[in-house]
């Protein structure tokens, strides 16, 4: 079975693990996926991550984060740019997400970063997802 949108798969696995209050989730490795998870960790949405395995058996193990027994660190996560409909934004077009409570993740020529970092570095790019 081939996967047409590995980023949607990554976000869905994180969303489902978050809903089920799982301590961690395993995701098939991809360099781009690892960059997205790195931004999620930097922004405090996940506890951490590690890359395990070799070659095509490589996986990213994401340690999920919860504020308390029932309160999740991630309230929502939405994929914006899709394989059939890519969404690109300039650095001046990026508006704060949920009044500054959320984060947009962008793939820019300067790497994968948040909307705030992209505005600071004056870099536009593909709007991957929004998380709050």
Beta strands, then each sheet from edge to edge (+ up, - down):
strand 1: 24-28
strand 2: 46-52
strand 3: 59-64
strand 4: 77-79
strand 5: 88-89
strand 6: 103-108
strand 7: 111-114
strand 8: 125-131
sheet 1: 1+ 3- 2+
sheet 2: 4+ 8- 5+
sheet 3: 4+ 8- 6+ 7-
end
